Structures are given as structure tokens and as C-alpha cells.
Amino acid sequence: MPWKCIPCGPATDALRQTLARTYQVQGIPHLVILNAEDGKIVTTSGVEDLMGDAQGERFPWAPPSLAEIWPSHILTTTAANNNKKKLVEASQILDPSKYILLYFSAHWCPPCRAFTPKLGQAYQQLKASPELADQVELVFVSSDQDQVAFDEYFNDMPFCALPFAERRAKEQLSKRFGIEGLPTLLTLGPVVGDQGDRPVINDKVRSFIMAGEALTDFPYHPKSCQDLTMGVDGIHEHKSLIVFCEQQDDEEQATITSIVTEVAQAFRQAGHDTQFFTATAVGGIGSAIRQNVGLPAQPTDANMILVMVDIPDNGGYYVKTFSDDADDLTAEVVRAFLDNPGPRQKMGESEEG
């Protein structure tokens, strides 16, 4: 190899893990291009870009702006005319001052078909709101296999859609936003700058809709602390704190969530990417995580349990069984656990010595 490298070995383990985590390396080969001036990411799909441009004529393979990706026309739905679909100029709908929700979905996907009616209801609530109706638009980006499936699926949607024929735009949008699974719902902010680009407000908006928070939490900035019943976004990519408090009452759980949120916001402001969760209900993903960290699937007493999982660190985790009194859990206690969580254990193995 004619380039520099970071040697492999124990001395560089921490550095290589940090780099892999920072640039979300999920497999190899993985080529990331950084801007030479400010170190910001130009593209994380360097391998694919290089394979399609072996001579480097388009290097550094900066992705096209959103304005360059959007086609000139999109499909709209006219509720007053029996949900009739109409092709209109995109500029008429996607005003630069609006927030845009992009919905990546497909008819062949069962979770998509289950979620779409809920999203349709949420969209109608937004459009019925005097404060929000003119601030937001929603665009369906289809992964359907043919025009017939697209038409059948889109027919029941009350929002806009990227025309099925715009396959290149669909692929570019999926690549730009790193879409790896369906359904995915994300929020883009109003246009910033003169390139037509929009900042990503949140690329994991589905949980807000499922929780009935379409109106109250718009435009869906990421929550500092999320309950496991609403999903585990980020847990596979980042170190994550989970406070298991299934046996506490509603008031106690609300207090616990407030405390964990306080710590989470401080961590976020300090630039840390640690994720924060609470487990307030028995069963579901909480039970699965319990078993993965050597705990009973169901709580056997009223004690709260603090767990830090670090899946990027080869499945590392830390556990602290705490008091059953919610008043004993303070922000200082949570910070102390994060600073000194105790002995590291590994999922699937006994405690490390």
C-alpha cells in the first residue's frame, strides 16, 4: 500500500475503535473522505464512489446537493378531490422555509404497511393545525418494485410522493441519508445557504409518530432520553446508559426520566455521543437487553438497575443494581456510574477479571 496506516495491535486498539465508531464503520472495506481544510466528512461511501470512478475524475466524490437531487415535479394528493393524485412543480410544494419529512417505505414491507396509516393520520393532524399547516410537507420515497405496487400503495396516502419513475433521485436520496432499513422517517429543516441544502433535524422520527407526538414534538428534535418501548435508536452505534425502573410507579418513573434527561442534555452539550434510555415497562426489547447483560428477563424485585452497554466495544457492558427508592437516584449518582461503571463484562461471556 502506498499510503500511511495505523498499525494493528493492542497499542492502537482504542484509537481504531474510536475511528470506527466516529465514522460508523459497519463492515470492510470502508473508505471515508474528509475535507482537508476542516476535517468534516465529504462522503462515507468512498469504496462505491471509487469503484464507479477508478480514475478519480470526480474526486473527492462530494454527494450532490438536495436541490440537485430533487426532480422538477412531485406528486401531490388533493384531499378535497377524493385523494386525487396530481403532478405539480416541486417548487410549488417544497418551499425553502418549510420543514420536509421524507418517508422511505414500500408496499412489500409489512412494518411499513402497519406504520403508514398512523403516519397518514399524523400528517392530517399537522395539516389541520393553524400553526403548523404551512410549515411542513411530507414526501413518500418509494422502494416499491414496480409502478403498479407504487400506485396501489400511494393511493391511500394523503401526502406527496417522489414519482416512481424518478429512480435515480430515489437512489441518491437513499444514499445521501444512509437509508438501510424500512420504514424510515426523517425531518429536514428549512433551506440553509445558497446550495439548496437542508439540515437533518432527526433521521429517526418514527417513534414520535408511534407515541402520538406528531403535534406536540414537531419538528422532532432527537430526545435526550428515550424509553425503550419507543425504540433503541443509536444503541448499536454508541455507548448507551439504560435505567431499568419497571417496578416504580408512574410518578417515580417520570422523576427518573427527568433526572436521566438532565444528565443526557449535559453530555450532549459537552459533545458526547452517549445515548440514554429508561426501561419503564416489563417485556419487549427491555427483556431482551436484560438477558443479554445477564439479568432475569423480568424484574424479580423493585430495585432499579443501571446498565451501560457498549456494543461497539465488542459487546461490553456494565451493571449496577441500585435502591428501590426512586428518591435515591440523583443526577450525581448517574454521573458517578458513567464515570466509574465498575468491571467490564462482555455479552455472552462471564465477568472479566
C-alpha positions in Angstrom: 0.0 0.0 0.0 1.5 3.4 -1.0 -0.3 5.3 1.9 0.2 5.7 5.6 -1.5 3.4 8.1 -2.4 2.9 11.8 -0.6 -0.2 12.9 -2.7 -3.1 14.2 -2.1 -4.2 17.8 -3.1 -3.5 21.4 -1.4 -0.1 21.4 -3.8 1.2 18.8 -7.0 -0.7 19.8 -8.6 2.3 21.4 -7.8 4.7 18.5 -9.1 2.3 15.9 -12.3 1.6 17.8 -12.8 5.4 18.2 -12.3 5.9 14.5 -14.6 3.1 13.6 -17.3 4.4 16.0 -16.8 8.0 14.7 -17.2 7.1 11.1 -19.8 4.4 11.8 -17.9 1.5 10.2 -20.1 -1.5 10.0 -18.1 -3.6 7.6 -14.9 -3.5 5.4 -13.7 -2.2 3.1 -14.9 1.2 4.2 -13.4 4.4 2.7 -14.2 7.8 4.2 -13.2 11.1 2.5 -12.6 14.1 4.8 -12.3 17.7 3.9 -8.6 18.7 4.1 -9.5 22.2 5.5 -11.9 21.4 8.3 -11.8 17.6 8.7 -15.6 17.3 8.0 -16.9 14.3 6.2 -17.2 14.6 2.4 -18.5 11.1 1.9 -18.6 7.8 3.7 -19.2 5.8 0.5 -15.7 6.1 -0.9 -15.5 2.5 -1.9 -18.6 2.7 -4.0 -17.5 6.0 -5.5 -14.1 4.8 -6.3 -15.4 1.7 -8.0 -17.5 3.9 -10.2 -14.7 6.4 -10.9 -11.5 4.5 -10.9 -9.5 7.4 -12.4 -10.8 9.8 -9.7 -12.2 12.3 -12.2 -15.0 13.2 -9.8 -12.8 13.1 -6.6 -13.5 13.9 -3.7 -16.9 12.5 -4.7 -18.9 15.0 -2.8 -22.6 14.0 -2.9 -25.0 16.2 -4.9 -26.9 18.8 -3.0 -30.5 18.2 -2.2 -31.5 20.8 -4.8 -29.6 18.9 -7.4 -31.3 15.6 -6.4 -34.9 16.8 -6.4 -36.7 16.3 -9.7 -38.6 19.2 -11.2 -42.0 17.7 -10.3 -43.6 15.7 -7.5 -46.9 14.0 -6.9 -49.4 15.6 -4.6 -52.7 14.5 -3.1 -55.8 16.6 -3.2 -57.9 15.7 -0.2 -60.9 17.8 -1.4 -61.0 15.7 -4.6 -61.1 12.2 -3.2 -57.3 12.0 -2.7 -56.7 12.6 -6.4 -53.0 12.5 -7.4 -51.6 15.3 -9.4 -48.1 16.0 -10.8 -47.0 19.6 -9.9 -43.8 21.6 -9.9 -41.8 20.7 -6.8 -41.1 24.4 -6.1 -44.9 24.9 -5.5 -44.9 22.4 -2.6 -41.3 22.3 -1.2 -41.0 25.9 -0.1 -37.5 26.7 1.2 -38.9 27.9 4.5 -40.7 24.6 5.2 -39.7 21.5 7.2 -39.7 18.4 5.0 -40.5 14.9 6.2 -39.1 12.2 4.0 -40.8 8.8 4.3 -38.8 5.8 2.9 -41.2 2.9 2.6 -42.5 0.2 0.3 -45.7 -1.8 -0.1 -43.9 -5.2 0.2 -42.7 -4.2 3.7 -45.1 -5.4 6.5 -43.9 -2.9 9.1 -44.3 -0.1 6.5 -47.9 -1.1 5.8 -48.6 -1.1 9.5 -47.0 2.3 10.1 -48.3 4.2 7.0 -51.9 4.7 8.3 -50.6 6.1 11.5 -48.3 8.4 9.6 -51.2 9.5 7.4 -53.2 10.4 10.5 -50.3 12.4 11.9 -49.9 14.2 8.6 -53.6 15.2 8.6 -53.2 16.4 12.2 -50.3 18.6 11.2 -52.2 20.0 8.2 -55.2 20.7 10.4 -53.1 22.8 12.8 -53.2 26.5 12.1 -49.7 26.9 13.5 -48.1 24.1 11.6 -50.0 23.5 8.4 -47.8 25.9 6.3 -44.6 24.9 8.0 -44.4 21.2 6.9 -44.6 18.9 3.9 -44.2 15.1 3.7 -42.8 13.2 0.7 -43.1 9.4 0.2 -39.9 8.0 -1.3 -40.8 4.6 -2.7 -38.8 1.3 -2.7 -41.6 -0.5 -4.4 -40.6 -2.9 -7.1 -42.8 -1.6 -9.9 -45.3 1.2 -10.8 -48.3 -0.9 -10.1 -47.2 -1.6 -6.5 -46.3 2.1 -6.1 -49.7 3.2 -7.3 -51.6 0.8 -5.1 -49.6 1.9 -2.0 -49.6 5.6 -2.7 -53.3 5.7 -3.5 -54.2 5.6 0.3 -51.6 8.2 1.3 -52.7 11.8 2.0 -49.3 13.3 1.4 -46.9 13.9 -1.5 -44.6 11.4 -3.2 -41.5 11.3 -5.4 -42.7 9.9 -8.8 -41.9 6.3 -9.1 -40.1 6.9 -12.4 -37.5 9.1 -10.6 -35.4 6.0 -9.7 -32.1 7.9 -9.8 -33.4 10.6 -7.4 -34.7 7.8 -5.1 -31.3 6.1 -5.1 -29.5 9.4 -4.5 -31.8 10.2 -1.6 -31.3 6.8 0.0 -27.5 7.1 -0.3 -27.4 10.7 0.9 -29.3 9.9 4.1 -27.8 6.4 4.7 -31.1 4.5 4.5 -30.5 0.9 5.5 -34.0 -0.2 6.6 -37.7 0.4 6.1 -39.7 2.2 7.1 -37.5 5.3 7.8 -38.9 8.7 8.5 -36.7 11.8 8.8 -37.1 15.5 9.2 -35.2 18.1 7.2 -35.1 21.7 8.3 -35.6 24.8 6.1 -33.1 25.5 3.4 -29.7 26.8 4.6 -27.3 28.7 2.3 -27.4 29.1 -1.4 -26.9 25.4 -2.4 -30.5 24.4 -1.6 -29.4 22.0 1.2 -31.4 21.3 4.3 -30.0 20.2 7.7 -31.2 16.9 9.0 -33.2 17.6 12.2 -33.7 13.9 13.0 -33.3 10.8 10.9 -35.3 8.6 13.4 -38.7 10.3 13.6 -40.9 7.1 13.5 -41.0 6.8 17.3 -42.6 10.3 17.7 -45.4 9.3 15.4 -45.9 5.9 17.2 -46.1 7.8 20.5 -48.8 10.2 19.3 -46.4 13.2 19.5 -46.9 14.5 15.9 -48.2 17.9 17.1 -46.5 18.3 20.5 -42.9 17.5 19.5 -42.7 18.9 15.9 -40.2 19.2 14.3 -39.0 16.1 16.2 -35.5 17.1 17.5 -33.9 13.9 19.0 -34.8 13.3 22.6 -32.1 13.4 25.1 -33.6 10.4 26.9 -35.9 7.8 25.2 -37.9 5.0 26.7 -37.1 1.5 25.4 -40.8 1.0 24.4 -40.3 3.6 21.7 -37.2 2.1 20.2 -33.5 1.7 20.7 -32.2 4.2 18.0 -28.4 4.6 18.4 -27.8 1.8 20.8 -25.9 -0.3 18.3 -23.6 2.6 17.3 -23.0 4.3 20.6 -22.3 3.6 24.3 -25.7 3.7 26.0 -27.0 4.1 29.5 -30.2 2.3 30.4 -32.0 2.8 33.8 -34.3 -0.2 34.4 -37.2 1.0 36.6 -40.1 -1.2 35.5 -41.4 -1.6 39.1 -41.6 2.1 40.0 -44.9 3.9 39.8 -45.7 6.5 37.1 -44.7 9.4 39.2 -41.4 7.8 40.2 -40.7 6.9 36.6 -41.4 10.5 35.5 -38.9 11.7 38.1 -36.3 9.2 37.0 -36.8 10.2 33.3 -36.3 13.8 34.3 -33.1 13.1 36.1 -31.6 11.0 33.3 -32.7 13.7 30.7 -30.8 16.3 32.8 -27.6 14.2 32.6 -28.2 13.4 28.9 -28.6 17.0 27.9 -25.3 17.9 29.8 -23.5 15.1 28.0 -24.9 16.3 24.6 -23.8 19.9 25.2 -20.3 18.6 26.1 -20.1 16.9 22.7 -20.5 13.3 24.0 -22.4 10.8 21.9 -23.6 8.5 24.7 -27.3 7.5 24.3 -29.7 7.5 27.3 -32.7 5.3 27.8 -35.2 4.3 30.5 -37.0 0.9 30.7 -40.4 1.6 32.3 -42.4 -1.4 31.1 -41.8 -5.1 31.5 -41.2 -7.2 28.4 -40.3 -6.2 24.9 -36.8 -5.0 24.0 -36.1 -4.4 27.7 -36.4 -8.1 28.5 -34.1 -8.9 25.6 -31.4 -6.4 26.8 -31.8 -7.7 30.3 -31.0 -11.3 29.2 -28.0 -10.0 27.1 -26.4 -8.5 30.2 -27.0 -11.4 32.5 -30.2 -10.2 34.2 -33.5 -12.0 34.5 -35.8 -11.2 31.6 -38.4 -10.0 34.1 -37.6 -7.9 37.3 -37.6 -10.1 40.4 -37.8 -7.1 42.9 -38.3 -3.4 42.9 -34.6 -2.4 42.7 -33.6 -0.1 39.9 -30.7 -1.3 37.8 -28.3 0.9 35.9 -26.8 -0.7 32.8 -24.3 0.7 30.4 -24.0 -1.2 27.2 -21.2 -0.6 24.7 -22.0 -2.7 21.7 -19.3 -1.1 19.5 -16.8 -2.2 22.2 -17.2 -5.9 21.3 -20.4 -6.1 23.3 -19.1 -4.7 26.5 -21.5 -3.9 29.4 -21.5 -2.7 33.0 -24.3 -3.3 35.6 -25.1 -1.7 38.9 -28.1 -2.8 41.0 -29.5 0.2 42.8 -32.0 1.0 45.5 -35.8 0.5 45.1 -36.3 4.1 46.3 -36.6 6.5 43.4 -35.6 9.4 45.7 -32.1 7.8 45.9 -31.5 8.2 42.2 -29.9 11.6 41.5 -28.1 13.2 38.6 -24.9 12.8 40.7 -25.5 9.1 41.1 -26.0 8.7 37.3 -22.9 10.7 36.5 -20.8 8.7 39.0 -21.9 5.5 37.4 -21.0 6.8 33.9 -17.6 7.9 35.2 -16.9 4.7 37.1 -19.3 1.9 36.0 -17.3 -0.9 37.6 -15.9 -4.1 36.0 -16.4 -4.6 32.3 -18.3 -7.7 31.2 -19.0 -9.0 27.7 -22.2 -10.2 26.3 -22.1 -14.0 26.1 -19.2 -14.3 28.5 -18.7 -14.3 32.2 -17.3 -11.3 34.1 -13.8 -10.3 33.0 -11.1 -10.4 35.6 
